[in-house]
Amino acid sequence: MRLPRGVGDAAELRKSLKPLLEKRRRARINESLSQLKGLVLPLLGAETSRYSKLEKADILEMTVRFLREQPASVCSTEAPGSLDSYLEGYRACLARLARVLPACSVLEPAVSARLLEHLRQRTVSGGPPSLTPASASAPAPSPPVPPPSSLGLWRP
């Protein structure tokens, strides 16, 4: 009995592509392990050159050990409140801006100082800006762009 035309062709194509797909999958795994090694070794205080030939299992074990040693607050499964998260992000952004802004010559020093002071005052008031009559006439902000991690993993 012969298979209908196209059925055998698809099975043969799948069979011939299987080694190529497996090769790509292994390459993705190896690349991710290499990146993981580059991230974890410096955090553990280990010299990267000393660990140039680690086995994959060693990299995973070191990562697990590192994550277990983290304080519970860092690895907490509870998400912080939205206001706490907002303030934390705002303060981190302000700290970075305070380091970068004086170093670049985009604004005059007086303007830069006024801007930083204004932003610090917003931190003291605490929380996201509320909708007041003065800000009601301002154009609506553009919708937030979702972080890359929420878009899913792209694969060829």
DSSP file with accessible surface (Angstrom, degrees, kcal/mol):
  #  RESIDUE AA STRUCTURE BP1 BP2  ACC     N-H-->O    O-->H-N    N-H-->O    O-->H-N    TCO  KAPPA ALPHA  PHI   PSI    X-CA   Y-CA   Z-CA
    1    1 A M              0   0  229      0, 0.0     2,-0.3     0, 0.0     0, 0.0   0.000 360.0 360.0 360.0 131.6    0.0    0.0    0.0
    2    2 A R        -     0   0  225      1,-0.0     3,-0.1     3,-0.0     0, 0.0  -0.730 360.0-121.1 -95.0 144.4    1.4    3.4   -1.0
    3    3 A L        -     0   0  109     -2,-0.3     3,-0.1     1,-0.1     5,-0.0  -0.497  41.3 -91.8 -77.2 150.3    1.0    6.5    1.2
    4    4 A P    >>  -     0   0   88      0, 0.0     3,-1.6     0, 0.0     4,-0.8  -0.283  56.5 -85.5 -59.4 150.5   -0.8    9.5   -0.4
    5    5 A R  T 34 S+     0   0  239      1,-0.2    -3,-0.0     2,-0.1     0, 0.0  -0.297 115.0  25.2 -59.8 134.7    1.5   11.9   -2.1
    6    6 A G  T 3> S+     0   0   36     -3,-0.1     4,-1.9    -2,-0.0    -1,-0.2  -0.039 101.4  83.7 101.9 -32.3    2.9   14.5    0.3
    7    7 A V  H <> S+     0   0   78     -3,-1.6     4,-1.8     2,-0.2     5,-0.2   0.954  96.5  40.6 -68.9 -48.8    2.6   12.4    3.5
    8    8 A G  H  X S+     0   0   20     -4,-0.8     4,-2.4     1,-0.2     5,-0.2   0.879 112.7  56.7 -65.7 -36.1    5.9   10.5    2.9
    9    9 A D  H  > S+     0   0   95      2,-0.2     4,-2.5     1,-0.2    -1,-0.2   0.909 106.9  48.2 -63.1 -42.5    7.6   13.7    1.8
   10   10 A A  H  X S+     0   0   47     -4,-1.9     4,-2.6     2,-0.2    -1,-0.2   0.910 112.2  48.9 -65.2 -41.3    6.7   15.5    5.1
   11   11 A A  H  X S+     0   0   44     -4,-1.8     4,-2.4     2,-0.2    -2,-0.2   0.908 112.7  47.8 -65.8 -40.7    7.9   12.6    7.1
   12   12 A E  H  X S+     0   0  133     -4,-2.4     4,-2.4     2,-0.2    -2,-0.2   0.899 111.7  50.2 -66.2 -39.5   11.2   12.4    5.2
   13   13 A L  H  X S+     0   0  101     -4,-2.5     4,-2.0     2,-0.2    -2,-0.2   0.934 111.6  48.0 -63.4 -45.4   11.7   16.2    5.5
   14   14 A R  H  X S+     0   0  169     -4,-2.6     4,-1.3     1,-0.2    -2,-0.2   0.912 112.3  50.1 -61.1 -42.0   11.1   16.0    9.2
   15   15 A K  H  < S+     0   0  166     -4,-2.4    -1,-0.2     1,-0.2    -2,-0.2   0.887 112.2  46.4 -64.9 -38.5   13.5   13.1    9.4
   16   16 A S  H  < S+     0   0   78     -4,-2.4     4,-0.4     1,-0.2    -1,-0.2   0.796 113.6  48.9 -76.7 -26.0   16.2   15.0    7.5
   17   17 A L  H  X S+     0   0   70     -4,-2.0     4,-2.7    -5,-0.2     5,-0.3   0.676  89.2  84.9 -84.5 -17.9   15.7   18.2    9.5
   18   18 A K  H  X S+     0   0  154     -4,-1.3     4,-2.5     1,-0.2     5,-0.2   0.910  89.4  47.3 -55.5 -47.2   15.9   16.5   12.9
   19   19 A P  H  > S+     0   0   88      0, 0.0     4,-2.3     0, 0.0    -1,-0.2   0.911 113.4  49.4 -62.7 -37.4   19.8   16.5   13.1
   20   20 A L  H  > S+     0   0   74     -4,-0.4     4,-2.2     2,-0.2    -2,-0.2   0.923 112.0  47.4 -66.2 -43.7   19.9   20.2   12.1
   21   21 A L  H  X S+     0   0  100     -4,-2.7     4,-2.4     2,-0.2    -1,-0.2   0.899 112.0  50.5 -64.5 -39.8   17.2   21.1   14.7
   22   22 A E  H  X S+     0   0   66     -4,-2.5     4,-2.6    -5,-0.3     5,-0.2   0.907 108.8  52.3 -65.0 -38.8   19.1   19.1   17.4
   23   23 A K  H  X S+     0   0  151     -4,-2.3     4,-2.2    -5,-0.2    -2,-0.2   0.924 111.1  46.9 -62.9 -43.0   22.3   20.9   16.5
   24   24 A R  H  X S+     0   0  125     -4,-2.2     4,-2.3     2,-0.2    -1,-0.2   0.898 111.0  52.0 -65.7 -40.2   20.7   24.3   16.8
   25   25 A R  H  X S+     0   0   99     -4,-2.4     4,-2.3     1,-0.2    -2,-0.2   0.944 110.9  47.1 -62.4 -45.3   19.1   23.3   20.1
   26   26 A R  H  X S+     0   0  135     -4,-2.6     4,-2.8     1,-0.2    -1,-0.2   0.887 109.9  53.6 -63.8 -37.8   22.4   22.2   21.5
   27   27 A A  H  X S+     0   0   57     -4,-2.2     4,-2.5    -5,-0.2    -1,-0.2   0.909 108.8  49.3 -63.6 -40.7   24.0   25.4   20.3
   28   28 A R  H  X S+     0   0   97     -4,-2.3     4,-2.4     2,-0.2    -2,-0.2   0.920 112.1  48.3 -63.3 -43.6   21.4   27.5   22.1
   29   29 A I  H  X S+     0   0   68     -4,-2.3     4,-2.6     1,-0.2    -2,-0.2   0.946 112.8  47.7 -61.9 -46.6   22.0   25.5   25.3
   30   30 A N  H  X S+     0   0   68     -4,-2.8     4,-2.2     1,-0.2    -2,-0.2   0.899 111.7  50.0 -63.5 -40.0   25.8   25.9   25.1
   31   31 A E  H  X S+     0   0  104     -4,-2.5     4,-2.3     2,-0.2    -1,-0.2   0.923 111.5  48.5 -64.4 -43.4   25.5   29.6   24.4
   32   32 A S  H  X S+     0   0   72     -4,-2.4     4,-2.6     1,-0.2    -2,-0.2   0.912 111.5  49.7 -64.3 -40.5   23.2   30.0   27.4
   33   33 A L  H  X S+     0   0   19     -4,-2.6     4,-2.6     2,-0.2    -1,-0.2   0.894 109.5  52.0 -65.0 -37.8   25.5   28.0   29.6
   34   34 A S  H  X S+     0   0   70     -4,-2.2     4,-2.2     2,-0.2    -2,-0.2   0.919 111.5  46.2 -63.9 -43.0   28.4   30.2   28.4
   35   35 A Q  H  X S+     0   0  108     -4,-2.3     4,-1.7     2,-0.2    -2,-0.2   0.910 111.8  51.9 -65.3 -41.0   26.6   33.4   29.3
   36   36 A L  H  X S+     0   0   48     -4,-2.6     4,-2.9     1,-0.2     5,-0.3   0.918 108.8  50.6 -61.7 -42.4   25.6   31.9   32.7
   37   37 A K  H  X S+     0   0   38     -4,-2.6     4,-2.2     1,-0.2    -1,-0.2   0.929 109.2  51.3 -61.2 -44.0   29.2   31.0   33.4
   38   38 A G  H  < S+     0   0   41     -4,-2.2    -1,-0.2     1,-0.2    -2,-0.2   0.794 115.5  42.5 -65.5 -27.0   30.2   34.6   32.5
   39   39 A L  H  X S+     0   0  115     -4,-1.7     4,-0.9    -3,-0.2    -2,-0.2   0.878 118.0  42.0 -84.0 -41.2   27.6   36.0   34.9
   40   40 A V  H  X S+     0   0   10     -4,-2.9     4,-1.9    -5,-0.2     6,-0.2   0.900 103.9  61.4 -79.9 -41.5   28.1   33.7   37.8
   41   41 A L  H  X>S+     0   0    2     -4,-2.2     5,-2.4    -5,-0.3     4,-0.5   0.926 106.2  45.8 -57.0 -48.0   31.9   33.4   38.1
   42   42 A P  H >45S+     0   0   75      0, 0.0     3,-0.9     0, 0.0    -1,-0.2   0.892 111.4  53.7 -62.8 -34.2   32.5   37.1   38.8
   43   43 A L  H 3<5S+     0   0  110     -4,-0.9    -2,-0.2     1,-0.3    -3,-0.1   0.808 108.8  48.8 -69.0 -27.7   29.6   37.1   41.3
   44   44 A L  H 3<5S-     0   0   49     -4,-1.9    -1,-0.3    -3,-0.4    -3,-0.1   0.494 116.1-117.1 -85.7  -5.8   31.3   34.2   43.1
   45   45 A G  T <<5 +     0   0   69     -3,-0.9     2,-0.3    -4,-0.5    -2,-0.1   0.706  66.7 143.8  77.5  19.7   34.6   36.0   43.1
   46   46 A A      < -     0   0   22     -5,-2.4     2,-0.4    -6,-0.2    -1,-0.3  -0.692  56.9-110.6 -93.9 146.3   36.2   33.3   40.9
   47   47 A E     >  -     0   0  129     -2,-0.3     4,-1.0     1,-0.2     3,-0.2  -0.611  18.9-148.1 -74.2 127.5   38.7   34.1   38.2
   48   48 A T  T >4 S+     0   0   74     -2,-0.4     3,-0.5     1,-0.2    -1,-0.2   0.885  96.5  55.8 -64.5 -38.1   37.2   33.4   34.8
   49   49 A S  G >4 S+     0   0   94      1,-0.2     3,-1.0     2,-0.1    -1,-0.2   0.846 103.4  55.2 -65.8 -30.9   40.6   32.4   33.3
   50   50 A R  G 34 S+     0   0  179      1,-0.3     3,-0.3    -3,-0.2    -1,-0.2   0.801 111.9  43.9 -71.1 -27.7   41.0   29.7   36.0
   51   51 A Y  G X< S+     0   0   63     -4,-1.0     3,-0.6    -3,-0.5    -1,-0.3  -0.211  71.4 129.7-110.6  43.1   37.7   28.1   35.1
   52   52 A S  T <  S+     0   0   78     -3,-1.0     2,-0.4     1,-0.3    -1,-0.2   0.819  74.8  42.8 -69.8 -28.3   38.0   28.2   31.3
   53   53 A K  T 3  S+     0   0  193     -3,-0.3     2,-0.3    -4,-0.1    -1,-0.3  -0.555  76.1 155.2-119.4  68.5   37.0   24.5   30.9
   54   54 A L    <   -     0   0   39     -3,-0.6     2,-0.1    -2,-0.4   -17,-0.0  -0.708  42.7-117.9 -90.2 146.0   34.1   23.9   33.3
   55   55 A E     >  -     0   0  135     -2,-0.3     4,-1.9     1,-0.1     3,-0.2  -0.440  26.5-112.9 -76.0 157.7   31.7   21.1   32.6
   56   56 A K  H  > S+     0   0  100      1,-0.2     4,-2.2     2,-0.2     5,-0.2   0.905 118.5  53.6 -58.7 -41.5   28.0   22.1   32.0
   57   57 A A  H  > S+     0   0   48      1,-0.2     4,-2.7     2,-0.2    -1,-0.2   0.886 106.0  53.8 -62.5 -36.9   27.0   20.4   35.3
   58   58 A D  H  > S+     0   0   55      2,-0.2     4,-2.6    -3,-0.2    -1,-0.2   0.913 107.6  50.1 -63.7 -42.5   29.6   22.4   37.2
   59   59 A I  H  X S+     0   0   12     -4,-1.9     4,-2.1     2,-0.2    -2,-0.2   0.939 112.9  46.3 -61.8 -44.3   28.2   25.7   35.8
   60   60 A L  H  X S+     0   0   90     -4,-2.2     4,-2.5     1,-0.2    -2,-0.2   0.914 112.4  50.0 -66.5 -40.7   24.7   24.7   36.8
   61   61 A E  H  X S+     0   0  119     -4,-2.7     4,-2.6     1,-0.2    -1,-0.2   0.909 110.5  49.9 -63.9 -42.0   25.8   23.6   40.3
   62   62 A M  H  X S+     0   0   17     -4,-2.6     4,-2.5     2,-0.2    -1,-0.2   0.898 111.1  50.0 -63.2 -38.9   27.7   26.9   40.8
   63   63 A T  H  X S+     0   0   18     -4,-2.1     4,-2.6    -5,-0.2    -2,-0.2   0.932 111.0  48.1 -65.4 -45.2   24.6   28.8   39.7
   64   64 A V  H  X S+     0   0   67     -4,-2.5     4,-2.4     1,-0.2    -2,-0.2   0.933 112.6  49.3 -61.0 -44.9   22.4   26.9   42.1
   65   65 A R  H  X S+     0   0  126     -4,-2.6     4,-1.6     1,-0.2    -2,-0.2   0.927 111.3  49.7 -60.8 -44.3   24.8   27.4   45.0
   66   66 A F  H  X S+     0   0   31     -4,-2.5     4,-0.6     1,-0.2     3,-0.2   0.933 111.5  47.9 -61.5 -45.3   25.0   31.1   44.2
   67   67 A L  H >< S+     0   0   95     -4,-2.6     3,-0.8     1,-0.2    -1,-0.2   0.879 110.0  52.6 -66.0 -36.2   21.2   31.5   44.2
   68   68 A R  H 3< S+     0   0  207     -4,-2.4    -1,-0.2     1,-0.2    -2,-0.2   0.817 105.4  55.7 -67.3 -30.8   20.8   29.6   47.4
   69   69 A E  H 3< S+     0   0  122     -4,-1.6    -1,-0.2    -3,-0.2    -2,-0.2   0.602  85.0 105.8 -78.9  -9.8   23.4   31.8   49.1
   70   70 A Q  S << S-     0   0   55     -3,-0.8     5,-0.1    -4,-0.6    -3,-0.0  -0.413  84.4 -98.4 -69.7 145.0   21.4   34.9   48.2
   71   71 A P    >>  -     0   0   72      0, 0.0     4,-1.5     0, 0.0     3,-1.0  -0.247  31.8-114.3 -60.5 152.3   19.4   36.6   51.1
   72   72 A A  T 34 S+     0   0   86      1,-0.2     4,-0.2     2,-0.2    -2,-0.1   0.839 113.8  61.3 -59.3 -32.2   15.8   35.7   51.2
   73   73 A S  T >4 S+     0   0  100      1,-0.2     3,-0.5     2,-0.2    -1,-0.2   0.848 103.5  49.8 -67.5 -30.1   14.7   39.2   50.4
   74   74 A V  T <4 S+     0   0   96     -3,-1.0    -1,-0.2     1,-0.2    -2,-0.2   0.900 119.1  36.5 -72.9 -40.0   16.5   39.1   47.1
   75   75 A C  T 3< S+     0   0   65     -4,-1.5    -1,-0.2    -8,-0.1    -2,-0.2   0.165  86.0 144.5 -98.2  17.1   14.9   35.9   46.0
   76   76 A S    <   -     0   0   62     -3,-0.5    -3,-0.1    -4,-0.2    -4,-0.0  -0.282  44.8-149.4 -60.4 138.7   11.6   36.6   47.6
   77   77 A T  S    S+     0   0  143      2,-0.1     2,-0.4     0, 0.0    -1,-0.1   0.663  73.2  92.5 -83.4 -15.7    8.6   35.2   45.7
   78   78 A E  S    S-     0   0  158      1,-0.0    -2,-0.1     0, 0.0     0, 0.0  -0.646  76.7-132.5 -81.3 132.9    6.4   38.0   46.9
   79   79 A A        -     0   0   90     -2,-0.4     3,-0.1     1,-0.1    -2,-0.1  -0.604  26.1-112.9 -80.8 139.8    6.3   41.0   44.6
   80   80 A P        -     0   0   78      0, 0.0    -1,-0.1     0, 0.0     5,-0.0  -0.294  43.9 -84.2 -67.6 160.3    6.7   44.4   46.3
   81   81 A G     >  -     0   0   39      1,-0.1     4,-2.8     4,-0.1     5,-0.2  -0.217  38.8-113.3 -60.4 155.9    3.7   46.7   46.4
   82   82 A S  H  > S+     0   0  108      1,-0.2     4,-2.4     2,-0.2     5,-0.1   0.885 117.3  49.3 -63.3 -36.3    3.3   48.9   43.3
   83   83 A L  H  > S+     0   0   85      2,-0.2     4,-2.8     1,-0.2     5,-0.2   0.934 112.3  47.5 -68.7 -43.4    4.1   52.1   45.2
   84   84 A D  H  > S+     0   0  101      1,-0.2     4,-2.6     2,-0.2    -2,-0.2   0.920 113.3  49.1 -61.4 -42.4    7.2   50.6   46.8
   85   85 A S  H  X S+     0   0   61     -4,-2.8     4,-2.4     2,-0.2    -1,-0.2   0.908 111.3  49.5 -63.5 -42.0    8.3   49.3   43.4
   86   86 A Y  H  X S+     0   0   83     -4,-2.4     4,-2.8    -5,-0.2    -2,-0.2   0.947 113.0  45.8 -62.2 -49.0    7.7   52.7   41.8
   87   87 A L  H  X S+     0   0   22     -4,-2.8     4,-2.8     1,-0.2     5,-0.2   0.898 112.0  51.8 -63.7 -39.8    9.7   54.5   44.5
   88   88 A E  H  X S+     0   0  131     -4,-2.6     4,-2.2    -5,-0.2    -1,-0.2   0.933 113.5  43.8 -62.3 -45.9   12.5   52.0   44.3
   89   89 A G  H  X S+     0   0   41     -4,-2.4     4,-2.5     2,-0.2    -2,-0.2   0.900 113.5  51.5 -65.4 -40.0   12.8   52.5   40.6
   90   90 A Y  H  X S+     0   0   47     -4,-2.8     4,-2.7    -5,-0.2    -2,-0.2   0.936 111.4  47.0 -62.6 -45.8   12.5   56.3   40.8
   91   91 A R  H  X S+     0   0  129     -4,-2.8     4,-2.6     2,-0.2    -1,-0.2   0.894 112.0  50.1 -65.6 -39.5   15.2   56.4   43.4
   92   92 A A  H  X S+     0   0   64     -4,-2.2     4,-2.2    -5,-0.2    -1,-0.2   0.921 112.6  47.4 -64.1 -42.2   17.5   54.2   41.4
   93   93 A C  H  X S+     0   0   84     -4,-2.5     4,-2.7     2,-0.2    -2,-0.2   0.912 111.9  50.3 -64.5 -42.7   16.9   56.3   38.3
   94   94 A L  H  X S+     0   0   19     -4,-2.7     4,-2.6     2,-0.2    -2,-0.2   0.914 109.5  51.0 -62.7 -41.6   17.6   59.5   40.2
   95   95 A A  H  X S+     0   0   47     -4,-2.6     4,-1.4     2,-0.2    -1,-0.2   0.926 112.3  46.4 -63.0 -42.6   20.8   58.1   41.6
   96   96 A R  H  X S+     0   0  166     -4,-2.2     4,-2.4     1,-0.2     3,-0.3   0.926 112.6  49.9 -65.1 -42.1   22.0   57.1   38.2
   97   97 A L  H  X S+     0   0   54     -4,-2.7     4,-3.0     1,-0.2    -2,-0.2   0.898 106.4  55.9 -63.5 -38.9   21.0   60.5   36.8
   98   98 A A  H  < S+     0   0   28     -4,-2.6    -1,-0.2     1,-0.2    -2,-0.2   0.817 112.5  43.3 -64.6 -29.8   22.8   62.3   39.6
   99   99 A R  H  X S+     0   0  164     -4,-1.4     4,-0.5    -3,-0.3    -2,-0.2   0.885 122.4  36.0 -78.8 -40.1   26.0   60.4   38.6
  100  100 A V  H  X S+     0   0   80     -4,-2.4     4,-1.6     2,-0.1     3,-0.4   0.890 105.7  64.3 -84.9 -41.1   25.7   60.9   34.8
  101  101 A L  H  < S+     0   0   17     -4,-3.0     3,-0.4     1,-0.2     6,-0.3   0.901 103.3  45.9 -57.9 -47.3   24.2   64.3   34.5
  102  102 A P  H  4 S+     0   0   87      0, 0.0    -1,-0.2     0, 0.0    -2,-0.1   0.846 110.2  56.6 -65.3 -28.2   27.1   66.3   35.9
  103  103 A A  H  < S+     0   0   89     -4,-0.5     2,-0.3    -3,-0.4    -2,-0.2   0.815 101.3  62.7 -73.6 -30.8   29.6   64.3   33.8
  104  104 A C  S  < S-     0   0   48     -4,-1.6     3,-0.4    -3,-0.4     0, 0.0  -0.668  77.0-139.6 -96.0 153.8   27.9   65.1   30.5
  105  105 A S        +     0   0  120     -2,-0.3    -1,-0.1     1,-0.2    -4,-0.1  -0.117  67.8 113.3-104.3  39.2   27.7   68.7   29.3
  106  106 A V  S    S+     0   0  119     -5,-0.3     2,-0.3     1,-0.1    -1,-0.2   0.907  79.9  33.6 -75.4 -41.1   24.2   68.6   27.9
  107  107 A L  S    S-     0   0   65     -3,-0.4    -1,-0.1    -6,-0.3     0, 0.0  -0.820  93.1-101.3-113.7 154.9   22.8   71.0   30.4
  108  108 A E     >  -     0   0  140     -2,-0.3     4,-2.9     1,-0.1     5,-0.2  -0.410  39.7-112.5 -66.4 149.2   24.3   74.0   32.1
  109  109 A P  H  > S+     0   0  113      0, 0.0     4,-2.5     0, 0.0     5,-0.2   0.869 116.9  51.6 -55.1 -38.6   25.4   73.2   35.7
  110  110 A A  H  > S+     0   0   67      2,-0.2     4,-2.3     1,-0.2     5,-0.2   0.916 112.4  45.3 -66.3 -41.2   22.8   75.5   37.2
  111  111 A V  H  > S+     0   0   53     -3,-0.2     4,-2.6     2,-0.2    -1,-0.2   0.915 112.3  51.9 -67.2 -42.0   20.0   73.9   35.1
  112  112 A S  H  X S+     0   0    9     -4,-2.9     4,-2.5     1,-0.2    -2,-0.2   0.928 110.4  48.3 -59.8 -44.5   21.3   70.4   35.9
  113  113 A A  H  X S+     0   0   57     -4,-2.5     4,-2.4    -5,-0.2    -1,-0.2   0.909 111.8  49.5 -64.2 -41.6   21.3   71.2   39.7
  114  114 A R  H  X S+     0   0  185     -4,-2.3     4,-2.5     2,-0.2    -1,-0.2   0.907 111.0  50.1 -63.4 -42.5   17.7   72.6   39.5
  115  115 A L  H  X S+     0   0   65     -4,-2.6     4,-2.5     2,-0.2    -2,-0.2   0.947 111.6  47.1 -62.0 -47.7   16.5   69.5   37.7
  116  116 A L  H  X S+     0   0   12     -4,-2.5     4,-2.4     1,-0.2    -2,-0.2   0.908 112.2  50.4 -62.0 -40.2   18.1   67.1   40.2
  117  117 A E  H  X S+     0   0   90     -4,-2.4     4,-2.1     2,-0.2    -1,-0.2   0.919 109.9  50.7 -65.1 -41.1   16.6   69.1   43.1
  118  118 A H  H  X S+     0   0  109     -4,-2.5     4,-1.5     1,-0.2    -2,-0.2   0.933 111.7  47.5 -60.8 -44.8   13.2   69.1   41.5
  119  119 A L  H  X S+     0   0   38     -4,-2.5     4,-1.2     1,-0.2    -1,-0.2   0.879 109.6  53.1 -67.1 -35.6   13.4   65.3   41.0
  120  120 A R  H  X S+     0   0  104     -4,-2.4     4,-1.8     1,-0.2     3,-0.3   0.884 104.8  55.8 -65.1 -37.8   14.6   64.9   44.6
  121  121 A Q  H  X S+     0   0  104     -4,-2.1     4,-2.1     1,-0.2    -1,-0.2   0.874 102.9  55.6 -61.5 -35.7   11.6   66.9   45.8
  122  122 A R  H  X S+     0   0   85     -4,-1.5     4,-1.0     1,-0.2    -1,-0.2   0.844 104.8  53.5 -65.4 -32.1    9.3   64.4   44.0
  123  123 A T  H  < S+     0   0   21     -4,-1.2     3,-0.3    -3,-0.3    -2,-0.2   0.911 107.3  50.7 -67.3 -41.2   11.0   61.6   46.0
  124  124 A V  H  < S+     0   0  119     -4,-1.8    -2,-0.2     1,-0.2    -1,-0.2   0.909 106.2  54.1 -64.2 -39.8   10.2   63.3   49.3
  125  125 A S  H  < S-     0   0   76     -4,-2.1    -1,-0.2    -5,-0.1    -2,-0.2   0.794 107.8-144.5 -66.9 -24.4    6.6   63.8   48.3
  126  126 A G     <  +     0   0   36     -4,-1.0    -3,-0.1    -3,-0.3    -2,-0.1   0.696  48.1  38.9  71.7 127.4    6.6   60.0   47.7
  127  127 A G  S    S-     0   0    9    -44,-0.2    -1,-0.1    -4,-0.1     3,-0.1  -0.052  94.2 -44.2  94.7 168.8    4.7   58.1   45.0
  128  128 A P  S    S-     0   0   71      0, 0.0     2,-0.1     0, 0.0   -41,-0.0  -0.298  73.8 -85.7 -70.0 153.9    3.8   58.7   41.4
  129  129 A P        -     0   0   79      0, 0.0     2,-0.2     0, 0.0    -2,-0.0  -0.378  46.3-133.8 -62.2 135.6    2.6   62.1   40.4
  130  130 A S        -     0   0   87     -3,-0.1     2,-0.9     1,-0.1     5,-0.1  -0.520  26.2 -97.0 -87.4 162.0   -1.1   62.5   40.8
  131  131 A L        +     0   0  143     -2,-0.2    -1,-0.1     4,-0.1     3,-0.0  -0.660  53.9 170.7 -82.0 105.9   -3.4   63.9   38.2
  132  132 A T     >  -     0   0   60     -2,-0.9     4,-1.9     1,-0.1     3,-0.3  -0.733  50.2 -99.9-109.3 167.2   -3.8   67.6   39.2
  133  133 A P  H  > S+     0   0  121      0, 0.0     4,-0.8     0, 0.0    -1,-0.1   0.878 123.8  53.3 -56.2 -35.3   -5.5   70.4   37.1
  134  134 A A  H  4 S+     0   0   85      1,-0.2     3,-0.3     2,-0.2     4,-0.2   0.905 115.7  38.3 -67.6 -38.1   -2.0   71.6   36.0
  135  135 A S  H >4 S+     0   0   45     -3,-0.3     3,-0.7     1,-0.2    -1,-0.2   0.604 100.4  76.8 -88.3 -10.2   -1.0   68.1   34.8
  136  136 A A  H 3< S+     0   0   62     -4,-1.9    -1,-0.2     1,-0.2    -2,-0.2   0.824  93.3  51.8 -67.9 -29.3   -4.5   67.3   33.4
  137  137 A S  T 3< S+     0   0  106     -4,-0.8    -1,-0.2    -3,-0.3    -2,-0.1   0.608  89.0 101.8 -83.1  -9.7   -3.8   69.5   30.4
  138  138 A A  S <  S-     0   0   54     -3,-0.7    -3,-0.0    -4,-0.2    -4,-0.0  -0.389  88.0 -93.5 -70.9 150.5   -0.5   67.8   29.6
  139  139 A P        -     0   0  121      0, 0.0    -1,-0.1     0, 0.0     3,-0.1  -0.330  47.7 -98.2 -63.3 148.9   -0.6   65.3   26.8
  140  140 A A        -     0   0   90      1,-0.1    -4,-0.0    -3,-0.1     2,-0.0  -0.396  42.3-109.4 -67.5 139.7   -1.2   61.7   27.8
  141  141 A P        -     0   0  121      0, 0.0    -1,-0.1     0, 0.0    -3,-0.0  -0.341  37.4 -99.4 -68.5 153.7    2.0   59.7   28.1
  142  142 A S        -     0   0  103      1,-0.1     3,-0.1    -3,-0.1     0, 0.0  -0.379  50.7 -88.0 -69.7 153.2    2.6   57.0   25.6
  143  143 A P        -     0   0  107      0, 0.0    -1,-0.1     0, 0.0     2,-0.0  -0.304  52.5 -98.4 -63.6 145.1    1.7   53.5   26.7
  144  144 A P        -     0   0  125      0, 0.0     0, 0.0     0, 0.0     0, 0.0  -0.337  31.3-122.8 -66.3 145.6    4.5   51.6   28.4
  145  145 A V        -     0   0  128     -3,-0.1    -3,-0.0     1,-0.1     0, 0.0  -0.754  31.2-116.0 -86.5 129.1    6.6   49.2   26.4
  146  146 A P        -     0   0   65      0, 0.0     5,-0.1     0, 0.0    -1,-0.1  -0.348  35.9-100.5 -65.5 145.5    6.5   45.7   27.9
  147  147 A P    >>  -     0   0   76      0, 0.0     3,-1.8     0, 0.0     4,-0.5  -0.325  32.0-111.6 -63.4 151.9    9.9   44.5   29.2
  148  148 A P  G >4 S+     0   0  109      0, 0.0     3,-1.2     0, 0.0     4,-0.3   0.822 115.0  62.7 -55.6 -31.6   11.7   42.1   26.8
  149  149 A S  G >4 S+     0   0  111      1,-0.3     3,-0.6     2,-0.2     4,-0.0   0.780  99.5  54.0 -67.8 -23.7   11.2   39.2   29.3
  150  150 A S  G <4 S+     0   0   73     -3,-1.8    -1,-0.3     1,-0.2     3,-0.1   0.572  94.0  70.4 -86.6  -7.2    7.4   39.5   29.0
  151  151 A L  G << S-     0   0  125     -3,-1.2    -1,-0.2    -4,-0.5    -2,-0.2   0.591 105.3-118.4 -83.4  -9.1    7.4   39.2   25.2
  152  152 A G    <   -     0   0   55     -3,-0.6     2,-0.5    -4,-0.3    -1,-0.2  -0.176  37.5 -59.1  92.7 168.3    8.4   35.5   25.3
  153  153 A L        -     0   0  130     -3,-0.1     2,-0.4    -2,-0.1    -4,-0.0  -0.761  48.5-139.8 -92.7 125.6   11.5   33.8   24.0
  154  154 A W        +     0   0  204     -2,-0.5    -2,-0.1     0, 0.0    -3,-0.0  -0.687  25.3 175.7 -86.1 133.5   12.1   34.2   20.3
  155  155 A R              0   0  136     -2,-0.4    -2,-0.0     0, 0.0     0, 0.0  -0.998 360.0 360.0-135.2 144.3   13.4   31.1   18.5
  156  156 A P              0   0  110      0, 0.0     0, 0.0     0, 0.0     0, 0.0  -0.268 360.0 360.0 -69.6 360.0   14.0   30.5   14.8
